[in-house]
Amino acid sequence: MIVPVRCFTCGKVIGSSFEEYKRRTGEGENPGKVLDELGLDRYCCRRMILSHVELIEEIMHFD
């Protein structure tokens, strides 16, 4: 679905970091290093980004 705006556990804003994370890891950068540079140090915030699955394109076919 859509990436959450805030971490469910701690409430830190993470939604603005997802597009850059996706772009940089797509270019071949190390995901751990990218998360560190984006300021996502807590494991709860990292979990939100790493476990996100984009399904919006598949769901839109059922309008």
N, C-alpha and C positions, 0 to 999 in steps of 0.2 A: 504494500500500500504506500502511503505517503510517509516519508521519514518523520518521526516525531519532532516537534519543536524543542521540547525539553526532555532531559533524562527522567525516566519514571522514578528513579530512586532518589537522586540528589537534587533534581530541579535545575541543573545547569543547562543553559541554552546550547544545543548541539545541532539544530536543524540547519544552521548556516554553514556548518563545516562539511556536510555530506557531499555536496557537489564537488568541492575541491578534493576531498578524499577520493572520490570516485575517479576524477580526472587524473590525479597523480598516481594512483595505483594502476590505472589503465595504461599509463606510460611506463610502468615497470618499476616504480619505486617501492621500497620496503614498506608494507602497511604499518608496522610498529613505529617506524621512524616518522611517517607522515602523521600518525595520530599524536605523537609526542610534539611535533612542530605545530600542530593545530591547537595544542593546549589541552588535549583530552588525556589527562593523566590518570584519572580515576578509572578503575576497572568497570564500574557500572556504566560510565559514559562510553567507554570503548565497546562494551557489549552492545549498546544501543546501535552503534554505527556498524559493527562487524556482523551482527545478526540480522540486519535489515534486509528484506527481500523486496525488490520492486515488482509489484504485481499490477500496478495501475494500468499499464498498456493492455494486459490480458483482460482485465475487468471491464475496460471501456468497450469491448466488443459486445457486451451484454446489455447495452443501453436500450 
